[in-house]
């Protein structure tokens, strides 16, 4: 892979991790609210899971293939 591609993947990973962490904070605050919007909470959790999957996919691209 070209160095520019690796840097782009790292940049995307950083952005996704930041969004994932922010969503975690929002979800935690919503859970403390006595009047919870369940649909919104469910959507946020689904988005967080999607981000986690995307982060795993990008992390796998950064791991070099090793021929055994």
Residue, then its C-alpha position, 0 to 999 in steps of 0.5 A: x500500500x502507498x504511504x498516502x493511502x496508509x495516512x488516509x486510513x489512519x486519518x479516517x480511523x482517528x475521526x471514527x474513534x472520535x465520533x465513537x467516543x462522542x457517541x459513547x458520551x451522548x448515550x451515557x448521558x441519555x441513559x441517565x435521563x428519566x425521560x429517554x427517547x428510546x428510538x433515538x437511543x437505539x439509533x445512536x447505539x446502532x450508529x456506534x456499532x456501525x462505527x466500531x465495525x468500520x474501525x475494525x475494517x480499517x484497522x485490518x487494512x493497516x495490518x500487513x499480510x504475512x505469508x506463513 
